[in-house]
């Protein structure tokens, strides 16, 4: 019923856990594409070690970038629905079941969800929900939580001109005709805290400025567009300063809300379940 695609670039430290979260799914009617993007660590060896006929490793030795690998995986997808995730994230065991049901039994095109935020060690540091109040944008999604009809993705490819903001550009471009739903419950463990990259952040802000210039004036007028542009420069300066002082993780952690004790205990139990899941050919993830 669903194609899962994981682009991989030098993710040897986390890939086994991500794979375990796929094999831990309560919904098992999936195919998995592991899209290696010219990794120079052991990522490709790990991917090639998986022994399951539903898993296909796609590799050509080149580094083409996330956007091209996403579009490539959509072209290869052989199922009516398509879900993506990153090689350092973990799926909730019910993610595919919930999202397939939502896509199959409703009139939505794209579904996403809230996320538990985890740090480099896998410790839960908070919970995040996608923003719905952006100027000129009706709804956004936390990118690796997204699943959609495969036909929708084929009709709406990612634009490589918007590096690190390819998802936001897609939501802006398609919002006039796309039916989107966000599950308020976290269906993904999103590795963010303690993983900040200033280069990636500044690349994203640069693309976000291009995005505002392309879509902002028609959607909200020039005054609001200039305000949005100014905000990207202010945020970049703030993160540069925080990075120089070693405080960037405080800003990253501030994006998330705290998790209640009951939800935190349940989330830890889910992580234990994933950690005990055997990946054929690899065994269980190292703790």
Phi and psi in degrees as GROMACS dihedral restraints (atoms count N, CA, C in turn):
[ dihedral_restraints ]
;  ai    aj    ak    al  type     phi  dphi    fc
    3     4     5     6     1  -141.4    20    10
    4     5     6     7     1   138.9    20    10
    6     7     8     9     1   -95.1    20    10
    7     8     9    10     1   129.8    20    10
    9    10    11    12     1  -108.2    20    10
   10    11    12    13     1   131.2    20    10
   12    13    14    15     1  -121.7    20    10
   13    14    15    16     1   130.7    20    10
   15    16    17    18     1  -124.4    20    10
   16    17    18    19     1   104.5    20    10
   18    19    20    21     1   -69.5    20    10
   19    20    21    22     1   140.3    20    10
   21    22    23    24     1  -128.6    20    10
   22    23    24    25     1   127.6    20    10
   24    25    26    27     1  -144.2    20    10
   25    26    27    28     1   108.3    20    10
   27    28    29    30     1    49.4    20    10
   28    29    30    31     1    56.9    20    10
   30    31    32    33     1  -116.7    20    10
   31    32    33    34     1    31.6    20    10
   33    34    35    36     1   -59.8    20    10
   34    35    36    37     1   -29.8    20    10
   36    37    38    39     1   -73.7    20    10
   37    38    39    40     1   -22.3    20    10
   39    40    41    42     1  -123.5    20    10
   40    41    42    43     1   -14.1    20    10
   42    43    44    45     1   -60.4    20    10
   43    44    45    46     1   -41.4    20    10
   45    46    47    48     1   -58.3    20    10
   46    47    48    49     1   -42.7    20    10
   48    49    50    51     1   -63.5    20    10
   49    50    51    52     1   -42.4    20    10
   51    52    53    54     1   -61.3    20    10
   52    53    54    55     1   -43.2    20    10
   54    55    56    57     1   -62.6    20    10
   55    56    57    58     1   -41.7    20    10
   57    58    59    60     1   -59.7    20    10
   58    59    60    61     1   -36.6    20    10
   60    61    62    63     1   -68.8    20    10
   61    62    63    64     1   -26.2    20    10
   63    64    65    66     1   -72.7    20    10
   64    65    66    67     1   -45.4    20    10
   66    67    68    69     1   -71.0    20    10
   67    68    69    70     1   -16.6    20    10
   69    70    71    72     1   -84.1    20    10
   70    71    72    73     1    -0.6    20    10
   72    73    74    75     1   -64.6    20    10
   73    74    75    76     1   139.6    20    10
   75    76    77    78     1   -71.2    20    10
   76    77    78    79     1   -23.7    20    10
   78    79    80    81     1   -99.4    20    10
   79    80    81    82     1   119.2    20    10
   81    82    83    84     1  -109.9    20    10
   82    83    84    85     1     3.6    20    10
   84    85    86    87     1   -88.7    20    10
   85    86    87    88     1    70.9    20    10
   87    88    89    90     1  -134.0    20    10
   88    89    90    91     1   160.0    20    10
   90    91    92    93     1  -120.8    20    10
   91    92    93    94     1   148.5    20    10
   93    94    95    96     1  -125.1    20    10
   94    95    96    97     1   125.1    20    10
   96    97    98    99     1  -106.3    20    10
   97    98    99   100     1   121.0    20    10
   99   100   101   102     1  -100.9    20    10
  100   101   102   103     1   106.7    20    10
  102   103   104   105     1   -97.3    20    10
  103   104   105   106     1    90.4    20    10
  105   106   107   108     1   -74.5    20    10
  106   107   108   109     1   132.7    20    10
  108   109   110   111     1  -111.9    20    10
  109   110   111   112     1    51.1    20    10
  111   112   113   114     1    74.8    20    10
  112   113   114   115     1    37.8    20    10
  114   115   116   117     1   -59.9    20    10
  115   116   117   118     1   143.9    20    10
  117   118   119   120     1  -109.9    20    10
  118   119   120   121     1     0.9    20    10
  120   121   122   123     1  -102.0    20    10
  121   122   123   124     1  -151.2    20    10
  123   124   125   126     1   -89.9    20    10
  124   125   126   127     1    10.0    20    10
  126   127   128   129     1   -56.6    20    10
  127   128   129   130     1   -47.1    20    10
  129   130   131   132     1   -64.5    20    10
  130   131   132   133     1   -40.3    20    10
  132   133   134   135     1   -60.1    20    10
  133   134   135   136     1   -42.2    20    10
  135   136   137   138     1   -62.9    20    10
  136   137   138   139     1   -46.2    20    10
  138   139   140   141     1   -61.4    20    10
  139   140   141   142     1   -42.7    20    10
  141   142   143   144     1   -71.6    20    10
  142   143   144   145     1   -14.4    20    10
  144   145   146   147     1   -82.2    20    10
  145   146   147   148     1   -13.2    20    10
  147   148   149   150     1   -69.7    20    10
  148   149   150   151     1   132.4    20    10
  150   151   152   153     1  -116.0    20    10
  151   152   153   154     1    86.2    20    10
  153   154   155   156     1  -157.1    20    10
  154   155   156   157     1   129.8    20    10
  156   157   158   159     1   -65.0    20    10
  157   158   159   160     1   -13.8    20    10
  159   160   161   162     1   -82.7    20    10
  160   161   162   163     1    -8.5    20    10
  162   163   164   165     1  -105.0    20    10
  163   164   165   166     1   130.2    20    10
  165   166   167   168     1  -128.0    20    10
  166   167   168   169     1   129.1    20    10
  168   169   170   171     1   -97.8    20    10
  169   170   171   172     1   126.9    20    10
  171   172   173   174     1  -112.1    20    10
  172   173   174   175     1   118.3    20    10
  174   175   176   177     1  -147.7    20    10
  175   176   177   178     1   139.5    20    10
  177   178   179   180     1  -133.7    20    10
  178   179   180   181     1     6.9    20    10
  180   181   182   183     1    81.1    20    10
  181   182   183   184     1    -3.8    20    10
  183   184   185   186     1  -104.5    20    10
  184   185   186   187     1   158.9    20    10
  186   187   188   189     1  -107.2    20    10
  187   188   189   190     1   100.2    20    10
  189   190   191   192     1  -104.1    20    10
  190   191   192   193     1   -13.9    20    10
  192   193   194   195     1    98.0    20    10
  193   194   195   196     1   161.0    20    10
  195   196   197   198     1   -59.9    20    10
  196   197   198   199     1   -46.1    20    10
  198   199   200   201     1   -61.2    20    10
  199   200   201   202     1   -45.4    20    10
  201   202   203   204     1   -65.2    20    10
  202   203   204   205     1   -37.8    20    10
  204   205   206   207     1   -68.1    20    10
  205   206   207   208     1   -36.5    20    10
  207   208   209   210     1   -64.0    20    10
  208   209   210   211     1   -48.4    20    10
  210   211   212   213     1   -63.0    20    10
  211   212   213   214     1   -37.6    20    10
  213   214   215   216     1   -62.5    20    10
  214   215   216   217     1   -43.8    20    10
  216   217   218   219     1   -66.0    20    10
  217   218   219   220     1   -36.1    20    10
  219   220   221   222     1   -62.2    20    10
  220   221   222   223     1   -41.2    20    10
  222   223   224   225     1   -63.7    20    10
  223   224   225   226     1   -29.3    20    10
  225   226   227   228     1   -86.5    20    10
  226   227   228   229     1   -18.1    20    10
  228   229   230   231     1   -58.4    20    10
  229   230   231   232     1   132.2    20    10
  231   232   233   234     1  -113.9    20    10
  232   233   234   235     1    16.6    20    10
  234   235   236   237     1  -122.1    20    10
  235   236   237   238     1   160.2    20    10
  237   238   239   240     1   -67.7    20    10
  238   239   240   241     1   -22.3    20    10
  240   241   242   243     1  -122.1    20    10
  241   242   243   244     1   155.1    20    10
  243   244   245   246     1  -136.5    20    10
  244   245   246   247     1   130.0    20    10
  246   247   248   249     1  -125.7    20    10
  247   248   249   250     1   144.0    20    10
  249   250   251   252     1  -121.3    20    10
  250   251   252   253     1   159.6    20    10
  252   253   254   255     1  -159.1    20    10
  253   254   255   256     1   169.3    20    10
  255   256   257   258     1  -101.2    20    10
  256   257   258   259     1   162.1    20    10
  258   259   260   261     1   -77.2    20    10
  259   260   261   262     1    -0.1    20    10
  261   262   263   264     1  -116.8    20    10
  262   263   264   265     1     8.4    20    10
  264   265   266   267     1  -105.6    20    10
  265   266   267   268     1   167.9    20    10
  267   268   269   270     1  -129.4    20    10
  268   269   270   271     1   136.3    20    10
  270   271   272   273     1   -82.2    20    10
  271   272   273   274     1   142.7    20    10
  273   274   275   276     1   -63.3    20    10
  274   275   276   277     1   139.8    20    10
  276   277   278   279     1   -56.5    20    10
  277   278   279   280     1   -23.4    20    10
  279   280   281   282     1   -96.7    20    10
  280   281   282   283     1     3.9    20    10
  282   283   284   285     1   -56.2    20    10
  283   284   285   286     1   -54.5    20    10
  285   286   287   288     1   -65.0    20    10
  286   287   288   289     1   -40.0    20    10
  288   289   290   291     1   -59.8    20    10
  289   290   291   292     1   -47.1    20    10
  291   292   293   294     1   -65.1    20    10
  292   293   294   295     1   -46.0    20    10
  294   295   296   297     1   -73.8    20    10
  295   296   297   298     1   -35.5    20    10
  297   298   299   300     1   -62.9    20    10
  298   299   300   301     1   -43.5    20    10
  300   301   302   303     1   -60.7    20    10
  301   302   303   304     1   -42.1    20    10
  303   304   305   306     1   -64.8    20    10
  304   305   306   307     1   -40.4    20    10
  306   307   308   309     1   -75.6    20    10
  307   308   309   310     1   -32.6    20    10
  309   310   311   312     1   -80.3    20    10
  310   311   312   313     1   -34.1    20    10
  312   313   314   315     1  -106.6    20    10
  313   314   315   316     1     9.7    20    10
  315   316   317   318     1  -138.2    20    10
  316   317   318   319     1  -177.5    20    10
  318   319   320   321     1  -102.7    20    10
  319   320   321   322     1    19.0    20    10
  321   322   323   324     1   -81.6    20    10
  322   323   324   325     1   154.0    20    10
  324   325   326   327     1   -99.4    20    10
  325   326   327   328     1   -36.6    20    10
  327   328   329   330     1  -133.4    20    10
  328   329   330   331     1   135.1    20    10
  330   331   332   333     1  -127.7    20    10
  331   332   333   334     1   147.4    20    10
  333   334   335   336     1  -141.5    20    10
  334   335   336   337     1  -166.3    20    10
  336   337   338   339     1  -161.1    20    10
  337   338   339   340     1   169.8    20    10
  339   340   341   342     1   -69.0    20    10
  340   341   342   343     1   169.3    20    10
  342   343   344   345     1  -137.5    20    10
  343   344   345   346     1   149.5    20    10
  345   346   347   348     1   -83.9    20    10
  346   347   348   349     1   132.4    20    10
  348   349   350   351     1   -90.5    20    10
  349   350   351   352     1   131.9    20    10
  351   352   353   354     1  -124.5    20    10
  352   353   354   355     1   157.7    20    10
  354   355   356   357     1   -97.7    20    10
  355   356   357   358     1  -170.6    20    10
  357   358   359   360     1   -61.4    20    10
  358   359   360   361     1   -25.4    20    10
  360   361   362   363     1   -91.8    20    10
  361   362   363   364     1    -2.9    20    10
  363   364   365   366     1    90.0    20    10
  364   365   366   367     1     7.8    20    10
  366   367   368   369     1   -77.3    20    10
  367   368   369   370     1   134.1    20    10
  369   370   371   372     1   -75.5    20    10
  370   371   372   373     1   125.9    20    10
  372   373   374   375     1  -115.1    20    10
  373   374   375   376     1    -7.4    20    10
  375   376   377   378     1   168.2    20    10
  376   377   378   379     1  -172.0    20    10
  378   379   380   381     1  -135.0    20    10
  379   380   381   382     1   142.0    20    10
  381   382   383   384     1  -128.3    20    10
  382   383   384   385     1   143.2    20    10
  384   385   386   387     1  -118.7    20    10
  385   386   387   388     1   145.3    20    10
  387   388   389   390     1   -64.6    20    10
  388   389   390   391     1   148.6    20    10
  390   391   392   393     1   -73.6    20    10
  391   392   393   394     1   140.5    20    10
  393   394   395   396     1  -121.8    20    10
  394   395   396   397     1     3.3    20    10
  396   397   398   399     1  -110.7    20    10
  397   398   399   400     1    15.1    20    10
  399   400   401   402     1   -64.4    20    10
  400   401   402   403     1   141.2    20    10
  402   403   404   405     1   -63.2    20    10
  403   404   405   406     1   130.8    20    10
  405   406   407   408     1    76.8    20    10
  406   407   408   409     1    -2.3    20    10
  408   409   410   411     1  -125.0    20    10
  409   410   411   412     1   120.0    20    10
  411   412   413   414     1   -67.9    20    10
  412   413   414   415     1   -41.5    20    10
  414   415   416   417     1  -157.6    20    10
  415   416   417   418     1   143.2    20    10
  417   418   419   420     1  -122.4    20    10
  418   419   420   421     1   173.5    20    10
  420   421   422   423     1  -136.5    20    10
  421   422   423   424     1   152.3    20    10
  423   424   425   426     1   -71.1    20    10
  424   425   426   427     1   116.2    20    10
  426   427   428   429     1   -52.9    20    10
  427   428   429   430     1   -49.8    20    10
  429   430   431   432     1   -71.9    20    10
  430   431   432   433     1    -1.3    20    10
  432   433   434   435     1   -88.6    20    10
  433   434   435   436     1    -4.3    20    10
  435   436   437   438     1   -78.2    20    10
  436   437   438   439     1   136.9    20    10
  438   439   440   441     1  -132.7    20    10
  439   440   441   442     1   150.8    20    10
  441   442   443   444     1  -156.8    20    10
  442   443   444   445     1   171.6    20    10
  444   445   446   447     1   -67.2    20    10
  445   446   447   448     1   132.6    20    10
  447   448   449   450     1   -57.8    20    10
  448   449   450   451     1   -38.5    20    10
  450   451   452   453     1   -61.6    20    10
  451   452   453   454     1   -33.8    20    10
  453   454   455   456     1   -66.2    20    10
  454   455   456   457     1   -45.3    20    10
  456   457   458   459     1   -64.2    20    10
  457   458   459   460     1   -37.1    20    10
  459   460   461   462     1   -66.7    20    10
  460   461   462   463     1   -32.8    20    10
  462   463   464   465     1   -80.3    20    10
  463   464   465   466     1   -15.1    20    10
  465   466   467   468     1  -135.1    20    10
  466   467   468   469     1    71.6    20    10
  468   469   470   471     1   -70.0    20    10
  469   470   471   472     1   159.2    20    10
  471   472   473   474     1   -70.2    20    10
  472   473   474   475     1   147.9    20    10
  474   475   476   477     1   -99.3    20    10
  475   476   477   478     1   117.2    20    10
  477   478   479   480     1   -68.6    20    10
  478   479   480   481     1    -8.4    20    10
  480   481   482   483     1   -73.5    20    10
  481   482   483   484     1   -10.6    20    10
  483   484   485   486     1  -118.5    20    10
  484   485   486   487     1    60.8    20    10
  486   487   488   489     1   -56.0    20    10
  487   488   489   490     1   131.6    20    10
  489   490   491   492     1    71.2    20    10
  490   491   492   493     1    -1.6    20    10
  492   493   494   495     1  -135.5    20    10
  493   494   495   496     1    23.1    20    10
  495   496   497   498     1   -62.9    20    10
  496   497   498   499     1   -31.1    20    10
  498   499   500   501     1   -72.0    20    10
  499   500   501   502     1   -45.3    20    10
  501   502   503   504     1   -61.5    20    10
  502   503   504   505     1   -40.5    20    10
  504   505   506   507     1   -61.0    20    10
  505   506   507   508     1   -39.1    20    10
  507   508   509   510     1   -63.9    20    10
  508   509   510   511     1   -42.4    20    10
  510   511   512   513     1   -65.8    20    10
  511   512   513   514     1   -41.9    20    10
  513   514   515   516     1   -60.7    20    10
  514   515   516   517     1   -45.7    20    10
  516   517   518   519     1   -66.9    20    10
  517   518   519   520     1   -30.9    20    10
  519   520   521   522     1  -109.8    20    10
  520   521   522   523     1    -1.7    20    10
  522   523   524   525     1   -64.7    20    10
  523   524   525   526     1   -23.1    20    10
  525   526   527   528     1   -70.0    20    10
  526   527   528   529     1   -20.9    20    10
  528   529   530   531     1  -130.7    20    10
  529   530   531   532     1     6.3    20    10
  531   532   533   534     1  -103.0    20    10
  532   533   534   535     1   133.0    20    10
  534   535   536   537     1   -96.7    20    10
  535   536   537   538     1   117.9    20    10
  537   538   539   540     1  -124.6    20    10
  538   539   540   541     1   142.3    20    10
  540   541   542   543     1  -134.5    20    10
  541   542   543   544     1   139.0    20    10
  543   544   545   546     1  -115.1    20    10
  544   545   546   547     1   118.9    20    10
  546   547   548   549     1   -73.0    20    10
  547   548   549   550     1   126.1    20    10
  549   550   551   552     1   -71.1    20    10
  550   551   552   553     1   -14.8    20    10
  552   553   554   555     1   -88.2    20    10
  553   554   555   556     1   141.0    20    10
  555   556   557   558     1   -67.0    20    10
  556   557   558   559     1   124.7    20    10
  558   559   560   561     1  -116.6    20    10
  559   560   561   562     1    11.4    20    10
  561   562   563   564     1  -151.3    20    10
  562   563   564   565     1   145.5    20    10
  564   565   566   567     1  -100.8    20    10
  565   566   567   568     1   111.9    20    10
  567   568   569   570     1  -102.0    20    10
  568   569   570   571     1   114.0    20    10
  570   571   572   573     1   -82.6    20    10
  571   572   573   574     1   105.8    20    10
  573   574   575   576     1  -133.6    20    10
  574   575   576   577     1   -52.9    20    10
  576   577   578   579     1   -62.4    20    10
  577   578   579   580     1   130.2    20    10
  579   580   581   582     1    81.4    20    10
  580   581   582   583     1     6.0    20    10
  582   583   584   585     1  -123.1    20    10
  583   584   585   586     1    25.0    20    10
  585   586   587   588     1   -69.8    20    10
  586   587   588   589     1   136.6    20    10
  588   589   590   591     1  -123.4    20    10
  589   590   591   592     1   116.4    20    10
  591   592   593   594     1   -63.3    20    10
  592   593   594   595     1   -38.4    20    10
  594   595   596   597     1   -63.0    20    10
  595   596   597   598     1   -45.4    20    10
  597   598   599   600     1   -64.9    20    10
  598   599   600   601     1   -37.5    20    10
  600   601   602   603     1   -65.6    20    10
  601   602   603   604     1   -45.1    20    10
  603   604   605   606     1   -67.5    20    10
  604   605   606   607     1   -35.3    20    10
  606   607   608   609     1   -60.9    20    10
  607   608   609   610     1   -42.2    20    10
  609   610   611   612     1   -64.5    20    10
  610   611   612   613     1   -41.5    20    10
  612   613   614   615     1   -65.5    20    10
  613   614   615   616     1   -36.8    20    10
  615   616   617   618     1   -63.2    20    10
  616   617   618   619     1   -43.4    20    10
  618   619   620   621     1   -68.4    20    10
  619   620   621   622     1   -34.8    20    10
  621   622   623   624     1   -64.3    20    10
  622   623   624   625     1   -35.0    20    10
  624   625   626   627     1   -65.6    20    10
  625   626   627   628     1   -41.4    20    10
  627   628   629   630     1   -61.3    20    10
  628   629   630   631     1   -38.9    20    10
  630   631   632   633     1   -64.0    20    10
  631   632   633   634     1   -45.7    20    10
  633   634   635   636     1   -61.5    20    10
  634   635   636   637     1   -40.4    20    10
  636   637   638   639     1   -67.7    20    10
  637   638   639   640     1   -31.7    20    10
  639   640   641   642     1   -76.7    20    10
  640   641   642   643     1   -42.5    20    10
  642   643   644   645     1  -110.0    20    10
  643   644   645   646     1   -21.4    20    10
  645   646   647   648     1   -63.8    20    10
  646   647   648   649     1   -50.7    20    10
  648   649   650   651     1   -56.8    20    10
  649   650   651   652     1   -43.0    20    10
  651   652   653   654     1   -72.3    20    10
  652   653   654   655     1   -32.1    20    10
  654   655   656   657     1   -83.5    20    10
  655   656   657   658     1   -32.1    20    10
  657   658   659   660     1  -143.9    20    10
  658   659   660   661     1    -1.9    20    10
  660   661   662   663     1    92.5    20    10
  661   662   663   664     1   164.4    20    10
  663   664   665   666     1   -71.0    20    10
  664   665   666   667     1   -34.3    20    10
  666   667   668   669     1   -61.7    20    10
  667   668   669   670     1   -48.6    20    10
  669   670   671   672     1   -66.9    20    10
  670   671   672   673     1   -34.7    20    10
  672   673   674   675     1   -64.5    20    10
  673   674   675   676     1   -43.8    20    10
  675   676   677   678     1   -63.5    20    10
  676   677   678   679     1   -35.2    20    10
  678   679   680   681     1   -63.6    20    10
  679   680   681   682     1   -42.5    20    10
  681   682   683   684     1   -64.5    20    10
  682   683   684   685     1   -41.1    20    10
  684   685   686   687     1   -61.9    20    10
  685   686   687   688     1   -44.1    20    10
  687   688   689   690     1   -60.9    20    10
  688   689   690   691     1   -36.5    20    10
  690   691   692   693     1   -65.3    20    10
  691   692   693   694     1   -36.5    20    10
  693   694   695   696     1   -65.0    20    10
  694   695   696   697     1   -38.4    20    10
  696   697   698   699     1   -67.9    20    10
  697   698   699   700     1   -40.6    20    10
  699   700   701   702     1   -63.5    20    10
  700   701   702   703     1   -44.3    20    10
  702   703   704   705     1   -63.8    20    10
  703   704   705   706     1   -41.0    20    10
  705   706   707   708     1   -61.2    20    10
  706   707   708   709     1   -43.9    20    10
  708   709   710   711     1   -63.3    20    10
  709   710   711   712     1   -41.6    20    10
  711   712   713   714     1   -62.1    20    10
  712   713   714   715     1   -45.3    20    10
  714   715   716   717     1   -71.4    20    10
  715   716   717   718     1   -33.4    20    10
  717   718   719   720     1   -61.9    20    10
  718   719   720   721     1   -44.8    20    10
  720   721   722   723     1   -65.1    20    10
  721   722   723   724     1   -44.3    20    10
  723   724   725   726     1   -62.9    20    10
  724   725   726   727     1   -39.7    20    10
  726   727   728   729     1   -63.9    20    10
  727   728   729   730     1   -41.3    20    10
  729   730   731   732     1   -64.4    20    10
  730   731   732   733     1   -30.8    20    10
  732   733   734   735     1   -96.0    20    10
  733   734   735   736     1    -1.8    20    10
  735   736   737   738     1    79.5    20    10
  736   737   738   739     1    19.9    20    10
  738   739   740   741     1  -107.2    20    10
  739   740   741   742     1     9.8    20    10
  741   742   743   744     1   -61.4    20    10
  742   743   744   745     1   -31.9    20    10
  744   745   746   747     1   -68.5    20    10
  745   746   747   748     1   -25.1    20    10
  747   748   749   750     1   -64.8    20    10
  748   749   750   751     1   -39.4    20    10
  750   751   752   753     1   -67.4    20    10
  751   752   753   754     1   -42.5    20    10
  753   754   755   756     1   -62.5    20    10
  754   755   756   757     1   -45.3    20    10
  756   757   758   759     1   -63.8    20    10
  757   758   759   760     1   -29.4    20    10
  759   760   761   762     1   -67.7    20    10
  760   761   762   763     1   -15.4    20    10
  762   763   764   765     1   -71.5    20    10
  763   764   765   766     1   -22.9    20    10
  765   766   767   768     1  -103.3    20    10
  766   767   768   769     1   156.8    20    10
  768   769   770   771     1   -99.0    20    10
  769   770   771   772     1   157.2    20    10
  771   772   773   774     1   -69.2    20    10
  772   773   774   775     1   155.5    20    10
  774   775   776   777     1  -104.1    20    10
  775   776   777   778     1   131.4    20    10
  777   778   779   780     1   -62.1    20    10
  778   779   780   781     1   155.3    20    10
  780   781   782   783     1   -60.1    20    10
  781   782   783   784     1   -39.9    20    10
  783   784   785   786     1   -66.1    20    10
  784   785   786   787     1   -44.7    20    10
  786   787   788   789     1   -65.7    20    10
  787   788   789   790     1   -36.2    20    10
  789   790   791   792     1   -65.7    20    10
  790   791   792   793     1   -41.4    20    10
  792   793   794   795     1   -63.7    20    10
  793   794   795   796     1   -41.9    20    10
  795   796   797   798     1   -64.4    20    10
  796   797   798   799     1   -39.8    20    10
  798   799   800   801     1   -65.9    20    10
  799   800   801   802     1   -39.7    20    10
  801   802   803   804     1   -63.5    20    10
  802   803   804   805     1   -36.4    20    10
  804   805   806   807     1   -64.8    20    10
  805   806   807   808     1   -38.1    20    10
  807   808   809   810     1   -63.0    20    10
  808   809   810   811     1   -44.1    20    10
  810   811   812   813     1   -61.3    20    10
  811   812   813   814     1   -37.1    20    10
  813   814   815   816     1   -64.2    20    10
  814   815   816   817     1   -40.0    20    10
  816   817   818   819     1   -61.9    20    10
  817   818   819   820     1   -45.1    20    10
  819   820   821   822     1   -62.9    20    10
  820   821   822   823     1   -42.1    20    10
  822   823   824   825     1   -66.6    20    10
  823   824   825   826     1   -18.0    20    10
  825   826   827   828     1   -98.8    20    10
  826   827   828   829     1     5.5    20    10
  828   829   830   831     1   -87.9    20    10
  829   830   831   832     1   130.6    20    10
  831   832   833   834     1   -82.6    20    10
  832   833   834   835     1   129.1    20    10
  834   835   836   837     1   -98.4    20    10
  835   836   837   838     1   118.0    20    10
  837   838   839   840     1   -54.5    20    10
  838   839   840   841     1   125.4    20    10
  840   841   842   843     1    93.9    20    10
  841   842   843   844     1   -16.2    20    10
  843   844   845   846     1  -121.5    20    10
  844   845   846   847     1   -24.4    20    10
  846   847   848   849     1    82.6    20    10
  847   848   849   850     1  -157.0    20    10
  849   850   851   852     1   -87.5    20    10
  850   851   852   853     1   153.1    20    10
  852   853   854   855     1   -64.4    20    10
  853   854   855   856     1   149.2    20    10
  855   856   857   858     1   -70.6    20    10
  856   857   858   859     1   136.0    20    10
